Amino acid sequence: MENFTVSQLIKEVAKQNVYTFNKRLVDKYKFDLAKVKTLQDLEPMLKTIKENESEITPIASFKAPLRFDIVFNGEMPFAFPFEGETDKVINHFETDTAMKQFKTMHEYYKAGYLKENAATSSENWPLDVENWFVRMNYYQPYADLLWSRSAQYEVVSIPAEPAAIVNDSVSGSIQAISVTSKNPQKAMEFLTLLNTDPYLRNLIDKGIEGTHYKKNDDGTIEDLPARIDGYNIPSYTLGNNYILDLYKGDPEDKWDKFIEFNDSAVRGPSLGFHFNSDPVRSELASITNITKEFYPALATGSVDPEVYLPKFNEKLKEAGVEKVLKEIQGQFDKWKSSQK
């Protein structure tokens, strides 16, 4: 492992939304995915699927993509723009971008491209059920190979936005040792092995060779029924991906592409900033309840944004959104000055 740098002993740390399509349907109707640059560009394909594929839901389930550097999560009204005044936190639901995206989703909803209960449904649209045309996923290099293997049919993806490294993307799979651990030294030794020892990393990730997977003569692996049906550890949740065995069909440069993906991503304006929410805890509790009421319906197009987005923002103001924005800005400015 001497040739690995610290930055390489990880996984994909960039975050990128992509539109993922059922490739059979893309090929059947000869759709040109290169033409899709925005949410609005999906419309001709969605219309074709709606008119010709009665058993297929055009949009599996996703919420209107809004590209901002989010402070909490995408449902909360606090974000830094990637362009313009990148050091100023805003309520991104007050932007023209939010209105445009929500209006597009509302048009899609009215056209029947989403399920009627999209705002409230708990349906997770499993990949192995071929009842959808497009969905939104978080990308990693060669993700389509992984998703196609899981689906048992081909999918194909295109970017919905440029890749970015933001706080939740670098902290999405953090491992830690509890302060109540009875043996923190041994726990640390195990985590070290998990990130440096190929045998252990593959054992935890893939299971037992010959039981859960088989190894081919060229060193690649293939899942056996015992893994497909029962042993499934999401690789991104654990440590160093770069010492995992490649699957049959995986490109030899897969892990090199992960490094390139990370290196090419834009850094979020608030990357490294941690907000202490204690001074505005009561305001945040109220704002959380309001976002739960309004955001899912707006983001899935279930309601008219020209009517409900102003109501949403007015409710947020009544709950103290400006106070929270001011607190975030003050802490951010202090943190930013300390980085110089």
N, C-alpha and C positions, 0 to 999 in steps of 0.2 A: 504493500500500500504506500510505499515511500513516494511514488510518483503522483499521488493524489494531493491536490491542494485542499484547503479547508472548504473553499467554495464548491468543490466538486463532490464532497462527501455528503451530498444531500439528494435532492430530487428536482423536479421543476419548482422554482420559486416564483416564477412569473404567473400572472393570471390573465386569461384571455377567453372571453365568451366566443363561441362559434355556433353557427347554425349547422345542425347535423340532419342529413336527409336520408330517407330510405332510397338507396341507390337503384333498386329495381324500378321504382317509379320515376326517378330522374332519367334513367335510360329509356324507359317505355315511352315517355312523352318528349324525349330529346331536349330536356331543359338545359340551358346554358348557365351554369352556376357562376361563371365568371362575370356575369352581368349583375350579380347581387352584391351591392355595396352597402345598402341600407335596409332598415326594416321595411320601408315602403316598396323596395324592389321585389319583395316576396309575392306581392299581390297577384300577378298573372299566373304564377304556378299554383298558388292556393286556389284560385278560381277554377283552374283546370281540374285539379284533384277533387274539389267539391262537386263539380258537374259530372265527373266520370267514374269516381271511385266511392260508391255508396258505403262500403265497409271501412273506409279510411277516414280518420279525423285529420283534417289538413294540419292543424297546429296541435301537437300532443298536449303541451301545457308549458307555457313560459310567460314571464312578465316582461313588459316593455323594457328593452335595454336602455339604461341611462349611464353614460360613461362619465363618472366622476370618481374622485378619490374620496371614498366614503369614510366617515369617522367611526360610526357604529356598525350599521348594516344598511342595505339598500332601501329599507322601509323607513328609516329615520331621516329627518330633514336637515342633515348636517354633512357637508361635503366641500372639498376643495376642487376647483376646476383644473383640468389638465392644460387648458390654454387660457390666455389672458391673465387676470389677476390670480395667479396660482397660490399666493400666500394669503388669500382672503377666504375665510370659511363662509359659506352661503347656505341658504335653504334652497336646494336645487329643484324643489318642486315649484318654485316661483319662476323658473327659467322658461324661455320659449322652447327649449329642447324638450322639457318634460311635457309641455302641452302638445307639441307635435307628435311625440311618441305615443302618448296616451290617446290622442285623437285617432292615430292609425290603428291602434289596437281596438278602439271602439268600432271603427269601420269593419275590421276583421271579425269582431264579435257579432255585429249585426248581420254580416254576410254568412254566418254559420261556420266560420273556419275554426272556432273553438267550441268546446262543450258549453252548454248553457250554464252549467254550475261551475265554470272554471274558477271563479273567485273563492269558492268554498270547498271544492272537491279535494279529497285527500288521495286521489288516484296518483300513483307514482309512475305510471306508464312504463312498465318493465320492458327492457329492450327485446326480450325474447318473444314478445307478443307483437306481431306485425300488423298493427292497427293504426299507425300514425304515418304522417309524411315528413314533418319537420319538427325538431325540438331544439332546445338550446342546452349546450354543455360547456363545461370548462375544459379547455384544451391542454394537451401535452403533445410533444412530437410523436407522430405515428399513432395518435389516439384512435384513428379509424380502424386500425388493425385490432386493437384491444377491444373496441366496442363491437366490431363485426364478429370477433371470436365469441364474445358474450351473447350477441344476438342470434348467432347461427345463420346470419344473412348479412349482406354487405351494406354498410353505411358510408357516407361520404360527407365531409365537413368543409365549411369555408368560414373565414373570420367574420365575426360580427363587430369586432373592434380590434385596435392594436393591443399587443401584449403590454402589461404593466406589472411592475413589482410594487405592491402596496402592503400595508401592515397585516391585513388578514391573510394575504397569500404567503407571506414568510412565516406566519405563526399558525398556519392551518394544521400542522401535524407535529406540534411541539410535544416532546416527551420530558417528563420531569420526575424527580424522586420526592416522594412525600416527606414532609417534615416529621411525620410519625413513623417513618420506616424504621424497622428494628435493625436493619443491616444496610445502611445507605452505601457503604463501601462496596459490598457485593452487588448491589443494584447498579452502581456505576460501572462496575466491571462487566456486568451483563450488557448494559447499553453500549459500552465500548465494543464488545464482541459483536453485537448485533449490527454495528455500523462498519466493522472492519473484517469480519470473518465470513467469507462467501458461503461456507457450509451452513452455518447457523442462520444467516440471513435468508437463504433459500429454503431451509427447513421450516422456518416460521412462516414464510410467505407462501410457499407452494405445497408444503406437506412432506410426506415421506416418499422418496423415490421408489418406484415400483408399486406403490399403493395409490398415491394421489396423482402422480405424474410419471412419465417415462423419459429417459434421456436418450437421445439419438446419438449415432456415431460421431456426428459433427459437433456435439456438445449442446445442441439446442434441445428444448424439451417440448412435450405435448401433454396436455391434461388427460387424465384417466377419469372414468365415470365417478369415482369416489370423490374427486375434487369438484367436478362439475356439479354434482348433486349435493355436496355437503360441506366441503372445506373451502371457504372463500374468504381470504384475508385481503382487504383492499391494500394494494402495494403502497399507495401514497400515504397511508396512515402511519407507516413505520419509518425506519431510518434510511440509510444509504441505498438508493435504488441502483446505483451504478455497478454494484457487484452481484446483481441478480442475473441468473441465466436467461438467455434470450429464448423466446419461443420459436418454433419452426415457422419460418416466414418473416420473422422480424429482420429488418435490415441490420447489417453488421455495425453501421454507424449510429445506431439508436441513441446510445448514451452521449455520443459526441453532439448529436442534435439537441439533446436536453441542455447541454452546456451552452450551445449557440443560442438556443431559445431564451435562456436566462440572460445571457450577455446582451442580447439585442433589445430587451424590453425597456420601456420607459420607466423611470423611477417616479413614483407618486410624490406629489408635493409634501405630503405629511409623513412620508416613510421614516419610521423611527420615532415619531411623536406618539406619546401615550397621554390620553386625556384623563384627568382625575375628576370623576363625575360627582364627587361628594358635595360640592357647593350647590349643585342644582339637582339634587336627587329627586325632590318632590316634583319639579317641573318635568323631568324626564319620565317619571311614572305616568303623569297625565298625557304627555306627548306619545308615549308608547301605546296607551289605550286608544288614542285618536288615530294613530297610524294603522292599528289593527282594524279599525272601523272603516277607514277610507282607502288605504293603499291597495289591498288585494283587488278590490273592485275596479279601481282606476287602472292598475297595471295590467289587468287581464282584459280591459276594454268593456267590462260588464256594465259600466255606467258612462254617461256623457261627461267628458272632462270639462267641457265649457260650462257645465252646471256645477259639477261636484268638485273640481279642482279648486276654484275660488273658495268654496265652503270649507274644504280641507285646510287651505292655508289660513283662513280666518280662524278656524278652530285652533290651529297651531299657535297663532299669535295670542289668542286668549289663554292658552295653556303656558305661555312664557317662552316661546321659541326664541325670541330676540334676546332674552336674558341668557339662555344657554349658548347662543351664537357668540355673544359678547364674552362669556366665560371661556369658551373654546379658543376664541381669537386671542384673548389675553395670555392664556397658557401657551398657545402655539408661538406667539411672538417672543415670549420669554425663552421657550425652548429653542427657537430659531436663532436667537442672538447668542445662545450658549454654544451653538455649533460652529461659530466663526472663529 
